[in-house]
Amino acid sequence: MRIDAHQHFWQYDPERDAWITPDMAAIRRSFAPADLQPLLAQHGFGGCVAVQASQHEAENELLLGYAAAYPFIRGVVGWVDLQAPNVAERLAHYRQFEPMKGFRHVLQGEADRALLLTPAFRRGIAALGPLGFTYDLLILPDQLGYARQLAADFPNQPFMLDHLAKPGIRAGDVAGWAANIRALAALGNTWCKVSGLVTEADWLGWQPQDFRPYLDVVFEAFGPARVVFGSDWPVCNVAGGYAAVVGLLEGYLAAFSAAEQALFWGENAAAFYKIASR
């Protein structure tokens, strides 16, 4: 089964969603499961993982409600305050919901670039494992070293790197990012979500070859069993849309074996997020 392991739903609020700037007019509205379902069907995806876009527990209720109503939503990556004294209690609450697979925090926007290494944050990470939850790392390249340290300190915790840590594709920055990616990938508990690429490139003028240096690094470093596909829909709509993202990666993977392609398009996501086949 093909799984889109990274997409979002939201009920648009101009104040809360201030990150959606005027130049992102294509996504300055609400997006619901009914908007995504035909795109999944068109491109042969049997399921998806809905990822938080807002740092409030109300987001979890929205996404879990969607998952209950739409069976194609096979997993949810939600949000809890990992630094809160009652984090273990909040995580235990969410364990009752089968679609809740893991959590993430928008670390890329934190003033403290090493927030993920603070004692309070680490206490929250430590509470994930006993309940079987994964953790998605939403970071920028300058935080890759901190992410590696965190993953090394929690070797039994599965970590998923979102969006390749958003390398500077538009500027063609590769070397420093690549070294840090390889160091992170050397840890066996880290995976990489091949998502969010087109929005880091020239939105209106990107070409498939712009992404090859970054894809080569990721597929070589993590190997075919630890990379997963994510559309980053609807955010990808500002730079080409769903079909463009799928086409870009289908072209790149054309030289891979059928077994390796099957891993990337769904089997790896099912393994990481513990999504059972139907």
C-alpha positions as CSV (number, residue, x, y, z in Angstrom):
1,M,0.0,0.0,0.0
2,R,1.2,3.5,-0.9
3,I,1.1,5.9,2.1
4,D,1.5,9.6,2.0
5,A,3.4,10.0,5.4
6,H,3.2,13.7,5.7
7,Q,0.3,16.0,5.0
8,H,-1.8,18.6,6.9
9,F,-5.4,19.6,7.6
10,W,-6.4,22.9,9.1
11,Q,-9.3,25.3,9.7
12,Y,-7.7,28.5,8.6
13,D,-7.3,31.2,11.2
14,P,-5.3,34.3,10.0
15,E,-4.0,35.1,13.4
16,R,-3.0,31.6,14.5
17,D,-1.7,30.7,11.0
18,A,0.4,33.8,10.6
19,W,3.1,31.6,9.1
20,I,1.0,31.4,6.0
21,T,2.3,34.7,4.5
22,P,0.6,36.7,1.7
23,D,2.9,35.1,-1.0
24,M,1.4,31.8,0.0
25,A,-2.1,32.7,-1.2
26,A,-2.7,29.2,-2.5
27,I,-3.0,27.8,1.0
28,R,-4.7,30.7,2.8
29,R,-7.9,28.8,3.4
30,S,-9.1,25.7,5.2
31,F,-8.1,22.2,4.0
32,A,-10.1,19.1,5.0
33,P,-10.0,15.3,4.3
34,A,-12.5,15.7,1.4
35,D,-9.9,17.9,-0.3
36,L,-7.2,15.4,-0.1
37,Q,-9.1,12.1,-0.8
38,P,-9.3,12.5,-4.6
39,L,-5.6,13.4,-4.8
40,L,-4.7,10.2,-2.9
41,A,-6.9,8.1,-5.1
42,Q,-5.6,9.7,-8.3
43,H,-2.0,8.8,-7.4
44,G,-2.7,5.4,-6.0
45,F,-2.3,6.1,-2.2
46,G,-4.3,4.0,0.1
47,G,-3.6,6.0,3.2
48,C,-2.0,9.0,4.8
49,V,-0.5,10.3,8.0
50,A,-1.9,13.7,9.2
51,V,0.7,15.8,10.9
52,Q,0.1,18.7,13.3
53,A,0.3,22.2,12.0
54,S,-0.6,24.0,15.2
55,Q,0.9,23.7,18.7
56,H,-2.3,23.2,20.7
57,E,-3.9,20.0,21.9
58,A,-7.1,21.1,20.2
59,E,-5.3,20.2,17.0
60,N,-5.1,16.6,18.2
61,E,-8.8,16.5,18.7
62,L,-9.4,17.8,15.2
63,L,-7.1,15.3,13.6
64,L,-8.3,12.3,15.6
65,G,-11.9,13.3,14.7
66,Y,-11.0,13.3,11.1
67,A,-9.2,9.9,11.4
68,A,-12.4,8.4,13.0
69,A,-14.5,9.7,10.1
70,Y,-12.1,9.0,7.2
71,P,-10.5,5.5,7.3
72,F,-7.8,6.5,4.8
73,I,-6.2,8.6,7.5
74,R,-4.1,5.8,8.9
75,G,-2.1,7.8,11.5
76,V,-1.8,11.1,13.3
77,V,1.4,12.9,14.4
78,G,0.1,15.3,17.1
79,W,1.4,17.8,19.6
80,V,1.8,17.8,23.4
81,D,3.9,20.1,25.5
82,L,6.9,17.8,26.0
83,Q,8.3,20.2,28.6
84,A,5.2,20.2,30.8
85,P,5.3,18.5,34.3
86,N,2.3,16.4,33.4
87,V,3.6,15.2,30.0
88,A,3.4,11.5,30.9
89,E,-0.2,11.9,31.9
90,R,-1.1,13.7,28.6
91,L,0.7,11.0,26.6
92,A,-1.1,8.2,28.4
93,H,-4.4,9.9,27.5
94,Y,-3.5,9.7,23.8
95,R,-2.5,6.1,24.0
96,Q,-6.2,5.1,23.9
97,F,-6.5,6.4,20.3
98,E,-5.1,3.9,17.8
99,P,-4.5,6.5,15.1
100,M,-2.2,8.6,17.3
101,K,1.3,7.4,16.3
102,G,3.6,10.0,17.6
103,F,4.3,13.7,18.2
104,R,6.3,16.6,17.1
105,H,7.2,20.2,18.0
106,V,8.0,23.1,15.7
107,L,11.6,23.2,16.8
108,Q,12.6,25.1,13.7
109,G,11.0,28.2,15.0
110,E,12.4,28.2,18.5
111,A,14.8,31.0,19.6
112,D,16.7,28.4,21.7
113,R,18.2,26.4,18.8
114,A,19.2,23.7,21.3
115,L,15.8,23.4,23.0
116,L,15.6,19.7,22.2
117,L,18.6,19.1,24.5
118,T,17.2,20.9,27.6
119,P,16.3,18.7,30.6
120,A,12.6,19.4,30.4
121,F,12.4,18.5,26.7
122,R,14.5,15.4,27.2
123,R,12.2,14.3,30.0
124,G,9.3,14.5,27.5
125,I,11.2,12.5,24.9
126,A,11.9,9.8,27.6
127,A,8.2,9.5,28.2
128,L,7.4,8.6,24.5
129,G,9.1,5.3,24.3
130,P,7.3,3.3,27.0
131,L,4.0,4.2,25.3
132,G,5.3,3.3,21.8
133,F,5.1,6.8,20.4
134,T,7.4,8.0,17.6
135,Y,8.9,11.5,17.3
136,D,9.1,13.7,14.2
137,L,12.0,16.2,14.1
138,L,11.0,19.5,12.5
139,I,14.3,21.3,12.4
140,L,16.6,23.4,10.2
141,P,20.1,22.5,9.2
142,D,21.7,24.4,12.1
143,Q,19.9,22.1,14.5
144,L,21.1,18.8,12.9
145,G,23.9,18.4,15.4
146,Y,21.6,18.8,18.3
147,A,19.2,16.3,16.8
148,R,22.0,13.8,16.4
149,Q,22.9,14.2,20.1
150,L,19.3,13.7,21.1
151,A,18.9,10.6,19.0
152,A,22.2,9.2,20.3
153,D,21.1,9.7,23.9
154,F,17.8,7.9,23.3
155,P,18.8,4.9,21.1
156,N,15.6,3.0,21.5
157,Q,13.4,6.0,20.5
158,P,12.4,6.1,16.8
159,F,13.0,9.6,15.3
160,M,11.8,10.8,11.9
161,L,13.5,13.8,10.3
162,D,11.0,15.9,8.5
163,H,11.7,17.6,5.2
164,L,15.4,16.6,5.1
165,A,15.8,19.4,7.8
166,K,14.9,21.9,5.0
167,P,18.3,22.3,3.2
168,G,19.1,25.5,1.3
169,I,18.0,24.1,-2.1
170,R,17.3,27.6,-3.5
171,A,20.9,28.6,-2.8
172,G,22.4,25.2,-3.7
173,D,23.8,24.7,-0.2
174,V,24.8,21.0,0.1
175,A,28.2,20.3,1.8
176,G,27.7,21.3,5.4
177,W,24.1,20.0,5.5
178,A,25.2,16.7,3.9
179,A,27.9,16.0,6.5
180,N,25.4,16.5,9.3
181,I,22.8,14.3,7.6
182,R,25.3,11.5,7.3
183,A,26.1,11.8,11.0
184,L,22.5,11.6,11.9
185,A,21.7,8.8,9.6
186,A,24.6,6.7,11.1
187,L,22.3,6.2,14.1
188,G,20.0,3.3,13.4
189,N,17.0,4.8,15.2
190,T,16.7,7.8,12.7
191,W,14.6,7.9,9.6
192,C,14.1,10.6,7.0
193,K,10.9,11.9,5.4
194,V,11.4,12.9,1.8
195,S,9.0,15.8,2.0
196,G,8.9,19.6,1.8
197,L,11.4,19.8,-1.0
198,V,9.7,22.0,-3.5
199,T,9.0,24.8,-1.0
200,E,12.7,25.0,-0.3
201,A,13.5,25.5,-4.0
202,D,12.5,28.3,-6.4
203,W,8.7,28.0,-6.2
204,L,8.1,29.0,-9.8
205,G,11.2,27.8,-11.5
206,W,12.5,24.6,-9.9
207,Q,13.7,21.8,-12.1
208,P,14.0,18.1,-11.1
209,Q,17.8,18.3,-11.2
210,D,17.8,20.9,-8.5
211,F,16.9,18.2,-5.9
212,R,19.2,15.4,-7.0
213,P,22.2,16.3,-4.9
214,Y,20.0,16.3,-1.8
215,L,18.1,13.1,-2.7
216,D,21.4,11.3,-3.4
217,V,22.8,12.2,0.0
218,V,19.6,11.1,1.9
219,F,19.1,7.8,0.0
220,E,22.7,6.9,0.4
221,A,23.0,7.9,4.1
222,F,19.7,6.4,5.3
223,G,19.5,3.5,2.9
224,P,16.3,2.3,1.1
225,A,14.7,1.0,4.3
226,R,14.7,4.3,6.3
227,V,13.3,6.9,3.8
228,V,9.6,7.6,3.4
229,F,7.5,9.7,1.1
230,G,5.5,12.7,2.2
231,S,3.7,15.2,0.0
232,D,3.6,18.0,2.6
233,W,0.2,18.8,1.1
234,P,-1.3,21.4,1.0
235,V,1.8,23.4,1.6
236,C,3.3,22.0,-1.6
237,N,0.5,23.9,-3.5
238,V,2.6,27.1,-3.3
239,A,5.3,25.4,-5.5
240,G,3.7,23.1,-8.0
241,G,1.1,21.0,-6.2
242,Y,0.6,17.3,-5.4
243,A,1.1,15.9,-8.9
244,A,4.4,17.8,-9.3
245,V,5.7,16.4,-6.0
246,V,4.8,12.8,-6.8
247,G,6.2,13.2,-10.4
248,L,9.4,14.6,-9.1
249,L,10.1,11.6,-6.9
250,E,8.7,9.0,-9.4
251,G,11.3,10.3,-11.8
252,Y,14.1,10.1,-9.2
253,L,13.2,6.6,-8.2
254,A,12.9,5.2,-11.8
255,A,16.3,3.6,-11.5
256,F,15.5,1.9,-8.2
257,S,14.3,-1.7,-8.0
258,A,10.6,-2.4,-7.6
259,A,11.2,-3.6,-4.0
260,E,13.1,-0.4,-3.1
261,Q,10.3,1.7,-4.6
262,A,7.7,-0.2,-2.6
263,L,9.6,0.5,0.6
264,F,9.8,4.2,-0.1
265,W,6.2,4.7,-1.2
266,G,4.6,2.9,1.7
267,E,6.2,0.0,3.4
268,N,8.7,2.1,5.4
269,A,6.1,4.5,6.6
270,A,3.9,1.5,7.7
271,A,6.9,0.1,9.6
272,F,7.9,3.3,11.3
273,Y,4.4,4.4,12.3
274,K,3.1,0.9,13.0
275,I,0.3,1.0,10.4
276,A,-1.2,-2.4,9.9
277,S,-2.2,-3.5,6.5
278,R,-5.9,-4.0,5.7
